[in-house]
Amino acid sequence: MAEEHGRKWDRCLADTAVKTVTGLGVGIVFSVLFFKRRTWPVSFGSGLGLGMACANCQNDFKSPYLIPGRLVKDQQ
């Protein structure tokens, strides 16, 4: 149980880092190309990345026993 909890925290932190940095990068690109170097696109992009990561973490922790797999249909 504790091992699975640790794996979820690792996935959560890695996902948060990736999404926040990606949002930050997209915000910088939009700021330079379209918005005359204003700071709000950078803040907005990193905030979106952080929000999506938090939502993924909440979903991961709320469904503790969900095992990924496929649906097998009956052979009737």
C-alpha positions in Angstrom: 0.0 0.0 0.0 2.8 2.5 0.9 4.7 1.5 -2.2 1.7 2.3 -4.4 1.2 5.6 -2.6 4.9 6.5 -3.2 4.5 5.7 -6.9 1.5 8.0 -7.1 3.4 10.8 -5.5 6.3 10.3 -7.9 3.9 10.3 -10.9 2.2 13.4 -9.6 5.4 15.4 -9.1 6.8 14.4 -12.5 3.5 15.3 -14.2 3.4 18.6 -12.3 6.9 19.5 -13.4 6.3 18.6 -17.0 3.0 20.4 -17.4 4.1 23.5 -15.5 7.4 23.9 -17.6 5.5 23.2 -20.8 2.9 25.8 -20.0 5.6 28.2 -19.0 7.4 27.6 -22.4 4.2 28.1 -24.4 3.5 31.3 -22.4 6.9 32.6 -23.2 6.5 31.9 -26.9 3.1 33.5 -27.0 4.4 36.5 -25.0 7.3 37.1 -27.4 5.4 36.4 -30.7 1.9 37.9 -30.1 1.7 40.0 -27.0 4.7 42.4 -27.2 6.5 40.7 -24.3 3.8 41.1 -21.6 4.0 38.9 -18.6 0.4 37.7 -18.4 0.7 34.9 -21.0 3.6 33.4 -19.1 1.6 33.4 -15.9 -1.5 32.1 -17.6 0.4 29.3 -19.3 2.2 28.1 -16.2 -1.1 28.4 -14.2 -2.9 26.2 -16.8 -0.1 23.6 -16.6 -0.2 23.6 -12.8 -4.0 23.4 -12.8 -4.1 20.4 -15.2 -1.4 18.6 -13.2 -3.3 19.2 -9.9 -6.5 17.8 -11.5 -4.6 14.7 -12.7 -3.2 14.2 -9.2 -6.6 14.5 -7.6 -8.0 12.0 -10.0 -5.1 9.6 -9.4 -5.5 9.7 -5.6 -9.3 9.5 -5.6 -9.3 6.2 -7.5 -6.8 4.2 -5.5 -7.7 0.7 -6.8 -8.3 1.4 -10.5 -6.2 -1.0 -12.6 -5.6 0.0 -16.2 -6.8 -2.7 -18.6 -9.2 -3.6 -21.3 -12.8 -4.7 -21.3 -13.2 -8.4 -22.3 -16.6 -9.3 -23.8 -18.4 -12.6 -23.4 -18.1 -15.1 -26.3 -21.8 -15.8 -26.7 
